[in-house]
């Protein structure tokens, strides 16, 4: 039986025992590993009444969820299991309870206490001469190795966090100064391999533990060594140092969302971050313009906006100020029935940007587990509409929702009438005009079900809007479980292609097998190339993108300003032993993708979630921000900011403003033409249609390669169908274009 299944049965049996419920549980989540919000010096905190109301609702839902099954309340369950040990127990019962107690303690973040319980269990077995069955003994060794490994991460990568912490391959300042955790992991994983040399999971984790000790590869037993050549990059990109600490962005949190956007209109990109723990406060960081950021959460009206596995930017009311949608409850089933939040940007007042929670008044208040949504003007009426993908499981139905914008700050839900409600366990949604007919189409990424591509056919006479399922005929139904997704033109041919991250394994062994170059069963990403005729070709292997598994957060940008879109995949899953390095792929001229993970220093071993590419310093180079941390209460980690060293190429940044088109210009298409030694070259971008688990800015940063002059910029507006053309534009500047205006204007 798989470990996860065994644990689930054990938990169910124990909680069903007559002792369950004898002791009341504490109702507060331990926030020890989550970054607090700094209070303003003047003590002034802005919070709208509607935000206070949402904060109270979020607290009430958390308080009322059952601690026995709520995945975020492992600390409460640990208290319960500890109380059971005070009873007179048989060896079998004590062994069962101690193991489950250790699992809950580890999940809650108390690795030291978990080690003590597991070691006590091993000692109890020896002292009473009651050996554990072989399978149970092995399971005990696995948990001990894993718990020692996590202790080492907490004591070194977190408590003594540095620039190289948990960056794979671990070396230099990333080596652990406190060796106890890694030494314990080496001891346990070596013992496991000595009894089962084919255990790929233990072999992979053993190599990581030796790296933590600074003893890789020399001290690793040759028969268990993971050869260093497995980790070589395909090309050199230069070091992207993690500067989150010096920038003031080393936020410690759980899995969550991230957005880069200019929220206060000063021309600089700010960063908003959420964390999925139900009591975790979201944060807003103001860009100071000098490479540093200031946490302005308390002043901006966001206090009480807790939780949030994902964030999505919008301008739902066409006022020119970026608003934000917060998505909650993903993966938690019945315990995930939390509301999403629509945060309206009020603009600047007394030098401070503020937000109000307008979810209820906008007509968006509903309780469903979700983490994915996307905005688009599907009917091209000039106002952004919203699709929200919910997570349906047998016996727990949560139909997805399509909200039509009423042009007055409110929305009307029309999913069932449009055939978009019954979609399964939705983990990613993306709008994109794949057939270039001017109407945004919709792709749905489903966990454990059938992905769907819906062609937007417009309004049917006498009926509502028509979305036609063309998944099979388009050839984009190749995965059994997937996650993040988006449309982008990776080969610059003017037709949107489709990326879909894979997310499934047959067992925890798959991570080790994949990283060691052994056969594996995990789902890999898919890249579907647009054939220009309504169909797609699966080119994943052809372009060498079948080299990542368990991609969660993901996004794209142009690292070296060569005009070709690169992509970064945040990897992992909820289990602590899932430690594949996050992976960066450079787009090599639209022909293939080069793994540059180790070259650039992108291979963080912690759980990678929302990712954003953007020019944070105004240097013309895109930096990469990644929100880190896992799903378990104790699986927190610091966010990272990879600073772009620059590569000598040129660029142009375009900020579009719609007039007849929605003001944020979602769906506007850009074609930039530059001269090269081989003739004219076209580079394509579309505003607004980004990753389903990442938050790039709406302004479009476009690399030009060596070109110092843009021959032509063409912008096609989806509502007015206006095509605007501008010629002979100097490179290396940021420009603003308003729909219908005859000139481009600098904005930075």
HUDA-V565036 format. One record per residue. N is the residue number from 1. RES is the residue in one letter. PHI is phi in radians with two decimals (* if undefined). OMEGA is omega as a letter, one per 30 degrees, with the letter a starting at -180 (999 if undefined). Layout:
n & res & phi & omega
N & RES & PHI & OMEGA
N & RES & PHI & OMEGA
This chain:
n & res & phi & omega
1 & X & * & l
2 & X & -1.07 & a
3 & X & -1.00 & a
4 & X & -1.11 & l
5 & X & -1.17 & l
6 & X & -1.04 & a
7 & X & -1.11 & a
8 & X & -1.09 & l
9 & X & -1.15 & l
10 & X & -1.08 & a
11 & X & -1.09 & a
12 & X & -1.07 & a
13 & X & -1.17 & a
14 & X & -1.19 & a
15 & X & -1.20 & l
16 & X & -1.52 & a
17 & X & -1.23 & a
18 & X & -1.06 & a
19 & X & -1.34 & a
20 & X & -1.09 & l
21 & X & 1.67 & a
22 & X & -1.25 & a
23 & X & -2.21 & l
24 & X & -1.30 & a
25 & X & -1.80 & l
26 & X & -1.15 & a
27 & X & -1.87 & a
28 & X & -1.91 & l
29 & X & -1.35 & l
30 & X & -1.25 & a
31 & X & -1.63 & a
32 & X & -1.02 & a
33 & X & -1.78 & a
34 & X & -1.91 & a
35 & X & -1.20 & l
36 & X & -1.36 & l
37 & X & -1.59 & l
38 & X & -1.26 & l
39 & X & -1.50 & l
40 & X & -1.10 & a
41 & X & -1.06 & a
42 & X & -1.49 & l
43 & X & 1.30 & a
44 & X & -1.50 & l
45 & X & -2.06 & l
46 & X & -1.66 & l
47 & X & -2.72 & l
48 & X & -1.19 & l
49 & X & -1.05 & l
50 & X & -1.15 & l
51 & X & -1.24 & l
52 & X & -1.05 & a
53 & X & -1.14 & l
54 & X & -1.12 & l
55 & X & -1.06 & l
56 & X & -1.14 & l
57 & X & -1.12 & l
58 & X & -1.08 & l
59 & X & -1.12 & a
60 & X & -1.15 & l
61 & X & -1.08 & l
62 & X & -1.07 & a
63 & X & -1.08 & a
64 & X & -1.53 & l
65 & X & -1.27 & a
66 & X & -1.29 & a
67 & X & -1.08 & a
68 & X & -1.21 & a
69 & X & -2.21 & a
70 & X & -1.18 & a
71 & X & -1.15 & a
72 & X & -1.64 & a
73 & X & -2.01 & l
74 & X & -1.22 & l
75 & X & -1.10 & l
76 & X & -1.15 & l
77 & X & -1.18 & l
78 & X & -1.10 & l
79 & X & -1.05 & l
80 & X & -1.09 & a
81 & X & -1.12 & l
82 & X & -1.09 & l
83 & X & -1.16 & l
84 & X & -1.16 & a
85 & X & -1.20 & l
86 & X & -1.37 & l
87 & X & -1.49 & l
88 & X & -1.33 & a
89 & X & -2.20 & l
90 & X & -1.27 & l
91 & X & -1.01 & a
92 & X & -1.05 & a
93 & X & -1.20 & l
94 & X & -1.15 & l
95 & X & -1.08 & l
96 & X & -1.08 & a
97 & X & -1.23 & a
98 & X & -1.10 & l
99 & X & -1.12 & a
100 & X & -1.18 & l
101 & X & -1.04 & a
102 & X & -1.11 & l
103 & X & -1.09 & l
104 & X & -1.20 & l
105 & X & -1.09 & l
106 & X & -1.08 & l
107 & X & -1.09 & l
108 & X & -1.42 & l
109 & X & 1.82 & a
110 & X & -1.68 & a
111 & X & -1.16 & a
112 & X & -1.06 & l
113 & X & -1.14 & l
114 & X & -1.10 & l
115 & X & -1.05 & a
116 & X & -1.04 & a
117 & X & -1.22 & a
118 & X & -1.19 & l
119 & X & -1.15 & l
120 & X & -1.11 & l
121 & X & -1.14 & l
122 & X & -1.09 & l
123 & X & -1.17 & l
124 & X & -1.04 & l
125 & X & -1.08 & a
126 & X & -1.21 & a
127 & X & -1.17 & a
128 & X & -1.66 & a
129 & X & 0.96 & l
130 & X & -2.10 & a
131 & X & -1.12 & l
132 & X & -1.24 & l
133 & X & -0.98 & a
134 & X & -0.90 & a
135 & X & -1.15 & l
136 & X & -1.17 & l
137 & X & -1.12 & l
138 & X & -1.15 & l
139 & X & -1.05 & l
140 & X & -1.07 & l
141 & X & -1.10 & l
142 & X & -1.09 & a
143 & X & -1.19 & l
144 & X & -1.14 & l
145 & X & -1.02 & a
146 & X & -1.16 & a
147 & X & -1.21 & l
148 & X & -1.09 & a
149 & X & -1.08 & l
150 & X & -1.18 & l
151 & X & -1.02 & l
152 & X & -1.07 & l
153 & X & -1.11 & a
154 & X & -1.16 & a
155 & X & -1.30 & a
156 & X & -1.97 & a
157 & X & -1.18 & a
158 & X & -1.76 & a
159 & X & -1.14 & l
160 & X & -2.08 & a
161 & X & -1.09 & l
162 & X & -2.47 & a
163 & X & -1.09 & a
164 & X & -1.79 & a
165 & X & -1.08 & l
166 & X & 1.07 & l
167 & X & -1.54 & a
168 & X & -1.54 & f
169 & X & -1.29 & a
170 & X & -1.21 & a
171 & X & -2.84 & l
172 & X & 0.98 & a
173 & X & -1.21 & l
174 & X & -1.38 & l
175 & X & -1.16 & a
176 & X & -1.28 & l
177 & X & -1.45 & l
178 & X & -1.78 & a
179 & X & -1.58 & a
180 & X & -1.01 & a
181 & X & -1.10 & a
182 & X & -1.12 & l
183 & X & -1.11 & l
184 & X & -1.11 & l
185 & X & -1.12 & l
186 & X & -1.04 & a
187 & X & -1.07 & a
188 & X & -1.26 & a
189 & X & -1.25 & l
190 & X & -1.12 & l
191 & X & -1.08 & l
192 & X & -1.13 & a
193 & X & -1.23 & l
194 & X & -1.12 & l
195 & X & -1.67 & l
196 & X & -2.62 & a
197 & X & -1.08 & a
198 & X & -1.56 & a
199 & X & -1.33 & a
200 & X & -1.15 & a
201 & X & -1.11 & a
202 & X & -1.14 & l
203 & X & -1.14 & l
204 & X & -1.09 & a
205 & X & -1.18 & l
206 & X & -1.09 & l
207 & X & -1.12 & l
208 & X & -1.12 & a
209 & X & -1.08 & l
210 & X & -1.12 & l
211 & X & -1.08 & l
212 & X & -1.05 & l
213 & X & -1.48 & a
214 & X & 1.30 & a
215 & X & -2.00 & l
216 & X & -1.62 & f
217 & X & -1.68 & a
218 & X & -1.14 & a
219 & X & -1.68 & l
220 & X & -1.25 & l
221 & X & -0.92 & a
222 & X & -0.90 & a
223 & X & -1.24 & a
224 & X & -1.97 & a
225 & X & -1.24 & l
226 & X & -1.58 & a
227 & X & -1.03 & a
228 & X & -1.06 & a
229 & X & -1.13 & l
230 & X & -1.12 & a
231 & X & -1.86 & a
232 & X & -1.15 & l
233 & X & -1.38 & l
234 & X & -1.37 & a
235 & X & -2.70 & l
236 & X & -1.69 & a
237 & X & -2.07 & a
238 & X & 1.55 & a
239 & X & -1.36 & l
240 & X & -1.75 & a
241 & X & -1.20 & l
242 & X & -1.38 & a
243 & X & -1.95 & a
244 & X & -1.02 & a
245 & X & -1.13 & a
246 & X & -1.27 & l
247 & X & -1.47 & a
248 & X & 1.41 & a
249 & X & -2.09 & a
250 & X & -1.43 & a
251 & X & -1.28 & l
252 & X & -1.64 & a
253 & X & -2.75 & l
254 & X & -1.59 & l
255 & X & -0.88 & a
256 & X & -2.98 & a
257 & X & -1.82 & l
258 & X & -2.70 & l
259 & X & -2.34 & l
260 & X & -1.76 & l
261 & X & -2.85 & l
262 & X & -1.50 & a
263 & X & -1.35 & a
264 & X & -1.89 & l
265 & X & 1.30 & l
266 & X & -1.63 & l
267 & X & 1.57 & a
268 & X & -1.82 & a
269 & X & -1.42 & l
270 & X & -1.63 & a
271 & X & -2.31 & l
272 & X & -2.00 & a
273 & X & -2.34 & l
274 & X & -2.06 & l
275 & X & -2.42 & a
276 & X & -1.32 & l
277 & X & -0.97 & a
278 & X & -0.98 & l
279 & X & -1.82 & a
280 & X & -1.35 & l
281 & X & -1.36 & l
282 & X & -1.29 & a
283 & X & -2.32 & l
284 & X & -2.15 & a
285 & X & -1.95 & l
286 & X & -1.49 & l
287 & X & -1.34 & a
288 & X & -1.41 & l
289 & X & 1.45 & a
290 & X & -2.17 & a
291 & X & 1.59 & l
292 & X & -2.11 & a
293 & X & -2.31 & l
294 & X & -2.09 & l
295 & X & -1.32 & a
296 & X & -2.02 & a
297 & X & -0.98 & a
298 & X & -1.12 & a
299 & X & -1.30 & a
300 & X & -1.63 & l
301 & X & 1.55 & a
302 & X & -1.73 & l
303 & X & -1.06 & a
304 & X & 1.67 & l
305 & X & -1.45 & a
306 & X & -1.81 & a
307 & X & 1.24 & l
308 & X & 2.05 & l
309 & X & -1.44 & a
310 & X & -2.68 & l
311 & X & -2.26 & l
312 & X & -2.32 & a
313 & X & -1.53 & a
314 & X & -2.76 & l
315 & X & -2.40 & a
316 & X & -1.22 & a
317 & X & -1.90 & l
318 & X & 0.97 & l
319 & X & -1.76 & l
320 & X & 1.46 & l
321 & X & -1.97 & a
322 & X & -1.21 & l
323 & X & -1.75 & a
324 & X & -2.43 & l
325 & X & -1.88 & l
326 & X & -1.84 & a
327 & X & -2.02 & a
328 & X & -2.30 & l
329 & X & 1.52 & a
330 & X & -1.01 & l
331 & X & 1.39 & a
332 & X & -1.70 & l
333 & X & 1.02 & a
334 & X & -1.09 & l
335 & X & -1.48 & a
336 & X & -1.84 & a
337 & X & -1.43 & l
338 & X & -1.91 & l
339 & X & -1.42 & l
340 & X & -1.45 & l
341 & X & -2.23 & l
342 & X & -1.76 & a
343 & X & -1.80 & a
344 & X & -1.47 & l
345 & X & -1.40 & a
346 & X & -1.49 & a
347 & X & 1.45 & a
348 & X & -1.63 & l
349 & X & -2.38 & a
350 & X & 0.95 & l
351 & X & 1.36 & a
352 & X & -2.37 & l
353 & X & -1.36 & l
354 & X & -2.31 & l
355 & X & -2.25 & l
356 & X & -2.08 & l
357 & X & -1.40 & a
358 & X & -2.01 & a
359 & X & -0.97 & a
360 & X & -1.16 & a
361 & X & -1.21 & l
362 & X & -1.43 & a
363 & X & 1.44 & a
364 & X & -1.89 & a
365 & X & -1.34 & l
366 & X & -2.76 & a
367 & X & -1.99 & a
368 & X & -2.58 & l
369 & X & -1.33 & l
370 & X & -2.72 & l
371 & X & -2.57 & a
372 & X & -2.45 & l
373 & X & -2.79 & l
374 & X & -2.61 & a
375 & X & -1.80 & l
376 & X & -2.91 & l
377 & X & -1.62 & a
378 & X & -1.19 & l
379 & X & -1.87 & l
380 & X & 0.90 & l
381 & X & -1.70 & l
382 & X & 1.62 & a
383 & X & -2.32 & a
384 & X & -1.34 & l
385 & X & -1.79 & a
386 & X & -2.39 & l
387 & X & -1.93 & l
388 & X & -2.11 & l
389 & X & -1.63 & l
390 & X & -1.80 & a
391 & X & -1.94 & l
392 & X & -1.72 & l
393 & X & -2.26 & l
394 & X & -0.96 & l
395 & X & 1.45 & l
396 & X & -2.48 & a
397 & X & -1.51 & l
398 & X & -2.42 & a
399 & X & -1.05 & l
400 & X & -1.20 & a
401 & X & -2.28 & l
402 & X & -2.14 & a
403 & X & -1.86 & l
404 & X & -1.56 & a
405 & X & -1.30 & a
406 & X & -1.53 & l
407 & X & 1.27 & a
408 & X & -2.28 & a
409 & X & 1.58 & l
410 & X & -2.12 & a
411 & X & -2.34 & l
412 & X & -2.09 & a
413 & X & -1.45 & a
414 & X & -2.38 & a
415 & X & -1.07 & a
416 & X & -1.05 & a
417 & X & -1.16 & a
418 & X & -1.73 & l
419 & X & 1.30 & a
420 & X & -2.11 & a
421 & X & -1.75 & a
422 & X & -1.66 & a
423 & X & -2.18 & l
424 & X & 1.62 & a
425 & X & -1.56 & a
426 & X & -1.41 & a
427 & X & -2.08 & l
428 & X & -2.79 & l
429 & X & -2.36 & a
430 & X & -2.59 & l
431 & X & -1.60 & l
432 & X & -3.09 & a
433 & X & -1.58 & a
434 & X & -1.19 & a
435 & X & -1.82 & l
436 & X & 0.95 & l
437 & X & -1.75 & l
438 & X & 1.58 & l
439 & X & -2.00 & a
440 & X & -1.22 & l
441 & X & -1.70 & a
442 & X & -2.29 & l
443 & X & -1.93 & a
444 & X & -2.05 & l
445 & X & -1.74 & a
446 & X & -2.11 & l
447 & X & -1.53 & l
448 & X & 1.19 & l
449 & X & -2.69 & a
450 & X & -1.64 & l
451 & X & -1.19 & a
452 & X & -2.37 & l
453 & X & -2.01 & a
454 & X & -1.89 & l
455 & X & -1.44 & l
456 & X & -1.43 & a
457 & X & -1.75 & l
458 & X & 1.45 & a
459 & X & -1.40 & l
460 & X & -1.60 & a
461 & X & -0.98 & l
462 & X & 1.35 & a
463 & X & -2.50 & a
464 & X & -1.59 & a
465 & X & -1.34 & a
466 & X & -1.83 & l
467 & X & -2.09 & a
468 & X & -1.82 & l
469 & X & -1.28 & a
470 & X & -2.08 & a
471 & X & -0.97 & a
472 & X & -1.17 & a
473 & X & -1.17 & l
474 & X & -1.42 & l
475 & X & 1.38 & a
476 & X & -2.07 & a
477 & X & -2.15 & a
478 & X & -1.58 & a
479 & X & -1.90 & l
480 & X & -1.72 & l
481 & X & -2.66 & a
482 & X & -2.50 & a
483 & X & -2.42 & a
484 & X & -1.08 & a
485 & X & -2.67 & l
486 & X & -2.92 & l
487 & X & -1.73 & l
488 & X & -2.77 & a
489 & X & -1.70 & a
490 & X & -1.21 & a
491 & X & -1.88 & l
492 & X & 0.92 & l
493 & X & -1.90 & l
494 & X & 1.54 & a
495 & X & -2.18 & a
496 & X & -1.16 & l
497 & X & -1.71 & a
498 & X & -2.24 & l
499 & X & -1.90 & l
500 & X & -2.39 & a
501 & X & -1.32 & l
502 & X & -1.48 & a
503 & X & -2.67 & l
504 & X & -2.91 & l
505 & X & -2.41 & l
506 & X & -1.42 & l
507 & X & -2.86 & l
508 & X & -1.16 & l
509 & X & -1.13 & a
510 & X & -1.10 & l
511 & X & -1.10 & l
512 & X & -1.07 & a
513 & X & -1.06 & a
514 & X & -1.08 & a
515 & X & -1.19 & a
516 & X & -1.57 & l
517 & X & 1.37 & l
518 & X & -1.69 & l
519 & X & -1.02 & a
520 & X & -2.49 & a
521 & X & -2.06 & a
522 & X & -1.24 & l
523 & X & -1.30 & l
524 & X & -1.75 & l
525 & X & -1.13 & l
526 & X & -2.23 & l
527 & X & -2.02 & a
528 & X & -1.83 & l
529 & X & -1.49 & a
530 & X & -1.26 & a
531 & X & -1.55 & l
532 & X & 1.27 & a
533 & X & -2.31 & a
534 & X & 1.59 & l
535 & X & -2.13 & a
536 & X & -2.25 & l
537 & X & -1.95 & l
538 & X & -1.33 & a
539 & X & -1.93 & a
540 & X & -0.93 & a
541 & X & -1.22 & a
542 & X & -1.03 & a
543 & X & -1.73 & l
544 & X & 1.16 & l
545 & X & -1.78 & l
546 & X & -1.51 & a
547 & X & -2.24 & l
548 & X & -2.67 & l
549 & X & -2.35 & l
550 & X & 0.94 & l
551 & X & -1.40 & a
552 & X & -1.88 & l
553 & X & -1.15 & a
554 & X & -2.84 & l
555 & X & -2.90 & a
556 & X & -2.38 & l
557 & X & -3.01 & a
558 & X & -2.11 & a
559 & X & -1.14 & a
560 & X & -2.00 & l
561 & X & 0.97 & l
562 & X & -1.63 & l
563 & X & 1.54 & l
564 & X & -1.95 & a
565 & X & -1.41 & l
566 & X & -1.60 & l
567 & X & -2.49 & a
568 & X & -2.18 & a
569 & X & -2.05 & l
570 & X & -1.44 & a
571 & X & -2.01 & l
572 & X & 2.26 & l
573 & X & -2.65 & a
574 & X & -1.19 & a
575 & X & -1.26 & a
576 & X & -1.06 & a
577 & X & -1.31 & l
578 & X & -1.43 & a
579 & X & -2.21 & l
580 & X & -1.44 & l
581 & X & -1.16 & l
582 & X & -1.04 & a
583 & X & -2.24 & l
584 & X & -1.94 & l
585 & X & -2.18 & l
586 & X & -1.60 & l
587 & X & -1.34 & a
588 & X & -1.67 & l
589 & X & 1.13 & a
590 & X & 1.32 & a
591 & X & -1.74 & a
592 & X & -2.79 & l
593 & X & -2.08 & a
594 & X & -1.73 & l
595 & X & -1.30 & a
596 & X & -2.08 & a
597 & X & -0.99 & a
598 & X & -1.34 & l
599 & X & -1.06 & a
600 & X & -1.55 & a
601 & X & 1.39 & a
602 & X & -1.65 & a
603 & X & -1.47 & l
604 & X & -1.05 & a
605 & X & -1.49 & a
606 & X & -1.41 & a
607 & X & -1.22 & a
608 & X & -1.66 & l
609 & X & -2.03 & a
610 & X & -0.92 & a
611 & X & -2.20 & l
612 & X & -2.42 & l
613 & X & -1.79 & l
614 & X & -3.07 & l
615 & X & -1.50 & a
616 & X & -1.32 & a
617 & X & -1.86 & a
618 & X & 1.21 & a
619 & X & -1.69 & a
620 & X & 1.52 & l
621 & X & -2.11 & a
622 & X & -1.48 & l
623 & X & -1.51 & a
624 & X & -2.24 & l
625 & X & -1.85 & l
626 & X & -2.35 & l
627 & X & -1.43 & a
628 & X & -1.97 & l
629 & X & 2.12 & a
630 & X & -1.83 & a
631 & X & -1.52 & a
632 & X & -1.18 & a
633 & X & -0.95 & a
634 & X & -1.59 & a
635 & X & -1.68 & l
636 & X & -1.75 & l
637 & X & -2.84 & a
638 & X & -1.39 & l
639 & X & -1.13 & l
640 & X & -2.19 & l
641 & X & -2.28 & a
642 & X & -1.56 & a
643 & X & -1.47 & a
644 & X & -1.31 & a
645 & X & -1.33 & a
646 & X & 1.53 & a
647 & X & -2.39 & l
648 & X & 1.47 & l
649 & X & -1.51 & a
650 & X & -1.83 & a
651 & X & -2.79 & l
652 & X & -2.59 & l
653 & X & -2.07 & a
654 & X & -2.11 & l
655 & X & -1.93 & a
656 & X & -1.80 & l
657 & X & -2.26 & l
658 & X & -1.39 & l
659 & X & -2.06 & l
660 & X & -1.32 & l
661 & X & -1.20 & l
662 & X & -0.88 & a
663 & X & -1.07 & l
664 & X & -1.31 & l
665 & X & 1.22 & l
666 & X & -0.94 & l
667 & X & 1.63 & l
668 & X & -1.21 & a
669 & X & -1.84 & a
670 & X & -2.09 & l
671 & X & -2.19 & l
672 & X & -1.90 & l
673 & X & -1.93 & l
674 & X & -2.24 & l
675 & X & -1.57 & l
676 & X & -2.26 & l
677 & X & -1.13 & l
678 & X & -1.78 & a
679 & X & 1.98 & a
680 & X & -1.23 & l
681 & X & -2.27 & l
682 & X & -1.90 & l
683 & X & -2.17 & a
684 & X & -2.03 & l
685 & X & -2.49 & l
686 & X & -2.25 & a
687 & X & -1.33 & l
688 & X & 1.60 & a
689 & X & -1.69 & a
690 & X & -1.87 & a
691 & X & -1.17 & l
692 & X & -1.36 & l
693 & X & -2.47 & l
694 & X & 3.12 & a
695 & X & -2.32 & l
696 & X & -1.20 & l
697 & X & -1.18 & l
698 & X & -1.23 & l
699 & X & -1.07 & a
700 & X & -1.81 & l
701 & X & -1.58 & a
702 & X & -2.16 & l
703 & X & -1.27 & a
704 & X & -2.03 & a
705 & X & 1.15 & a
706 & X & -1.37 & a
707 & X & -1.19 & l
708 & X & -1.72 & a
709 & X & -2.44 & l
710 & X & -1.62 & l
711 & X & -1.16 & a
712 & X & -2.78 & l
713 & X & -2.07 & l
714 & X & -2.06 & l
715 & X & -2.15 & l
716 & X & -1.91 & a
717 & X & -1.64 & a
718 & X & -1.24 & a
719 & X & -1.50 & a
720 & X & -1.42 & a
721 & X & 1.07 & l
722 & X & -1.22 & l
723 & X & -1.99 & a
724 & X & -1.87 & a
725 & X & -2.22 & l
726 & X & -2.32 & a
727 & X & -2.09 & l
728 & X & 0.97 & a
729 & X & -1.88 & l
730 & X & -1.15 & l
731 & X & -1.29 & l
732 & X & 1.10 & l
733 & X & -2.60 & l
734 & X & -1.90 & a
735 & X & -2.22 & l
736 & X & -1.97 & l
737 & X & -2.27 & l
738 & X & -1.76 & a
739 & X & -0.90 & l
740 & X & 1.65 & l
741 & X & -1.23 & a
742 & X & -1.69 & a
743 & X & -2.50 & l
744 & X & -1.63 & a
745 & X & -2.19 & l
746 & X & -1.10 & l
747 & X & -2.20 & l
748 & X & -2.49 & 999
